[in-house]
Amino acid sequence: MNRTILIADDKPQMRRLMRRLLDSHPEWDVAEAEDGIQAVERARHSKPDVVILDLAMPELNGFEAARQIAHSFPNVPIFLNTLYASPEVEQEAKRFGVQQVISKAEEQRLVPAIEEIFRTDREL
């Protein structure tokens, strides 16, 4: 069964990097969005299994996009992928429905974090 992962980042090079990381799993389908508004729209359309949002995006930032996606899909894990990772950002992100904050400097943590989500999901 294929899983859909939605990535949203306003920087095309960041989306390409994340796609390369995620394409290591042939059973994962990757959808992309260029900003927060597109992320919310694509989430409603594609009903992803996981969402990865950048914090600093035009139109709608990652916090607000997370809030809207979490409201529509409360069981979908949301990751915030940001340059601005800190305990304060993590605390604020949780208020908006984000499950985990991953620093862009540690992007290699994305795949194991998603694998863990899917492994836990299968065990339930």
BAKOL-970809 format. One line per 10 residues: number of its first residue (from 0); their letters; for each residue z, x, y of N, C-alpha, C. Coordinates in steps of 0.05 Angstrom, whole numbers, plus 5000, padded with zeros to 4 digits. Example, Ala and Ser with C-alpha at 12.3 -4.5 7.8 and 13.67 -1.06 7.14 Angstrom:
2
0) AS) 5156/5264/4886/5156/5246/4910/5156/5264/4934  5142/5257/4955/5143/5273/4979/5157/5258/5001
//
This chain:
124
0) MNRTILIADD) 5000/5017/4976/5000/5000/5000/5000/5018/5025  4980/5014/5042/4979/5030/5067/4999/5020/5087  5009/5038/5103/5027/5033/5125/5014/5039/5151  5019/5023/5171/5008/5027/5198/5028/5039/5217  5020/5061/5230/5037/5074/5250/5023/5073/5276  5036/5061/5296/5025/5060/5323/5036/5082/5340  5018/5098/5352/5027/5120/5370/5018/5113/5398  5035/5116/5417/5028/5111/5445/5036/5135/5462  5016/5147/5475/5021/5169/5493/4997/5169/5513  5003/5174/5538/4981/5174/5558/4965/5200/5557
10) KPQMRRLMRR) 4973/5220/5543/4959/5245/5541/4942/5246/5515  4916/5246/5517/4899/5247/5493/4905/5270/5474  4912/5293/5485/4918/5316/5468/4943/5311/5452  4963/5297/5463/4987/5290/5448/4981/5270/5425  4964/5251/5431/4956/5232/5410/4941/5246/5388  4924/5265/5395/4909/5280/5374/4929/5296/5357  4948/5309/5370/4968/5325/5355/4984/5307/5336  4993/5284/5346/5009/5266/5329/4992/5256/5306  4966/5249/5312/4948/5239/5291/4945/5260/5270  4941/5285/5278/4938/5306/5258/4963/5308/5240
20) LLDSHPEWDV) 4986/5306/5252/5011/5307/5236/5012/5283/5216  5005/5260/5226/5008/5235/5210/4985/5232/5189  4962/5244/5195/4940/5242/5177/4945/5258/5151  4967/5273/5150/4973/5287/5125/4980/5267/5103  4984/5243/5110/4990/5222/5090/4966/5202/5089  4950/5203/5068/4926/5186/5067/4933/5156/5066  4958/5150/5059/4965/5121/5058/4976/5111/5084  4975/5127/5105/4984/5119/5131/4959/5115/5149  4957/5091/5161/4936/5085/5180/4948/5088/5208  4934/5102/5225/4945/5108/5252/4929/5092/5273
30) AEAEDGIQAV) 4943/5077/5289/4932/5063/5312/4942/5077/5337  4926/5076/5359/4933/5090/5383/4933/5072/5407  4950/5079/5427/4951/5065/5452/4954/5086/5474  4942/5081/5497/4942/5100/5519/4965/5096/5539  4978/5073/5538/5000/5067/5556/5019/5046/5544  5040/5039/5558/5059/5021/5547/5049/4992/5543  5032/4983/5562/5021/4956/5560/5003/4954/5535  4986/4974/5531/4969/4975/5508/4985/4977/5482  5007/4991/5483/5025/4994/5459/5036/4967/5451  5045/4951/5471/5056/4925/5465/5034/4907/5454
40) ERARHSKPDV) 5011/4907/5466/4988/4890/5457/4980/4898/5429  4977/4924/5424/4968/4934/5397/4990/4928/5376  5015/4929/5383/5036/4923/5364/5034/4893/5356  5030/4876/5376/5027/4848/5370/5003/4842/5352  4982/4857/5356/4957/4853/5341/4959/4865/5313  4968/4890/5311/4967/4905/5286/4993/4903/5269  5014/4893/5281/5040/4891/5267/5047/4917/5252  5051/4938/5266/5055/4965/5253/5082/4966/5238  5083/4985/5220/5107/4990/5204/5126/5009/5219  5115/5026/5237/5130/5044/5253/5116/5047/5280
50) VILDLAMPEL) 5131/5050/5302/5119/5054/5328/5131/5080/5339  5113/5097/5351/5122/5122/5364/5113/5120/5393  5132/5121/5411/5125/5117/5440/5133/5142/5456  5116/5149/5475/5123/5169/5495/5141/5155/5515  5159/5170/5528/5176/5157/5548/5161/5153/5574  5149/5174/5584/5136/5174/5611/5107/5166/5609  5101/5140/5609/5074/5130/5608/5069/5112/5632  5044/5111/5641/5037/5093/5664/5038/5064/5655  5039/5047/5674/5038/5018/5670/5065/5007/5659  5074/5018/5637/5099/5009/5625/5111/5033/5610
60) NGFEAARQIA) 5135/5041/5618/5146/5065/5605/5155/5059/5576  5162/5080/5562/5170/5077/5534/5194/5060/5529  5213/5060/5548/5237/5043/5545/5229/5014/5545  5213/5006/5565/5206/4978/5568/5187/4969/5546  5168/4987/5538/5151/4980/5515/5167/4976/5490  5187/4994/5486/5205/4991/5462/5219/4964/5463  5230/4957/5486/5244/4932/5489/5227/4908/5481  5202/4908/5491/5184/4886/5484/5176/4885/5455  5170/4909/5444/5162/4910/5416/5186/4903/5398  5210/4913/5404/5234/4907/5388/5240/4877/5390
70) HSFPNVPIFL) 5235/4864/5412/5240/4836/5415/5221/4820/5396  5196/4828/5395/5177/4814/5377/5179/4822/5348  5187/4847/5343/5188/4857/5316/5214/4873/5312  5237/4858/5310/5263/4872/5309/5267/4890/5285  5252/4887/5264/5255/4904/5240/5237/4928/5239  5220/4932/5260/5202/4954/5261/5216/4978/5274  5218/5001/5259/5230/5025/5271/5213/5035/5294  5227/5042/5316/5214/5053/5339/5225/5081/5345  5207/5100/5348/5215/5128/5355/5206/5133/5383  5222/5147/5398/5215/5156/5425/5209/5185/5423
80) NTLYASPEVE) 5185/5193/5430/5176/5221/5428/5173/5231/5457  5191/5248/5466/5192/5255/5494/5199/5284/5500  5190/5293/5523/5199/5320/5532/5228/5319/5543  5237/5295/5549/5263/5291/5562/5285/5283/5543  5285/5293/5519/5306/5287/5499/5333/5298/5509  5353/5281/5509/5380/5289/5516/5399/5268/5505  5424/5273/5504/5443/5253/5495/5442/5227/5512  5437/5231/5538/5436/5208/5556/5411/5191/5550  5388/5205/5546/5363/5190/5539/5366/5176/5512  5379/5189/5493/5383/5176/5467/5400/5151/5469
90) QEAKRFGVQQ) 5422/5153/5485/5439/5130/5489/5424/5107/5502  5409/5113/5523/5393/5093/5537/5372/5081/5518  5359/5098/5503/5337/5089/5485/5348/5069/5465  5371/5073/5454/5383/5055/5435/5386/5027/5447  5393/5026/5473/5395/5000/5486/5369/4984/5487  5347/4998/5485/5320/4986/5486/5308/4982/5458  5323/4988/5437/5313/4983/5410/5301/5007/5396  5304/5030/5408/5294/5055/5395/5313/5064/5374  5302/5071/5351/5318/5080/5328/5325/5109/5331  5305/5125/5340/5310/5154/5341/5293/5167/5363
100) VISKAEEQRL) 5305/5186/5377/5290/5202/5397/5284/5229/5385  5258/5236/5387/5249/5262/5377/5236/5277/5400  5245/5301/5405/5234/5318/5426/5206/5326/5419  5189/5327/5439/5161/5337/5434/5161/5366/5426  5182/5380/5432/5185/5408/5424/5191/5410/5394  5199/5388/5382/5206/5387/5353/5189/5366/5339  5164/5363/5346/5147/5343/5336/5144/5344/5305  5149/5367/5293/5147/5370/5264/5168/5352/5250  5188/5342/5265/5208/5324/5254/5198/5296/5250  5175/5289/5262/5164/5262/5260/5158/5254/5232
110) VPAIEEIFRT) 5143/5270/5218/5134/5262/5191/5158/5258/5172  5177/5277/5171/5200/5272/5153/5216/5248/5161  5218/5242/5187/5233/5219/5196/5219/5193/5187  5193/5192/5189/5178/5169/5180/5179/5166/5149  5177/5189/5135/5179/5188/5106/5206/5177/5098  5227/5184/5112/5254/5174/5106/5255/5143/5110  5243/5134/5131/5242/5105/5137/5228/5090/5113  5205/5100/5105/5190/5087/5084/5204/5090/5057  5218/5112/5052/5233/5116/5027/5256/5096/5026  5270/5093/5048/5293/5074/5050/5283/5046/5046
120) DREL) 5259/5040/5058/5247/5013/5057/5241/5006/5028  5230/5025/5012/5223/5020/4984/5248/5016/4967  5270/5029/4975/5295/5026/4959/5309/5000/4963  5302/4985/4984/5316/4960/4989/5305/4938/4972
//
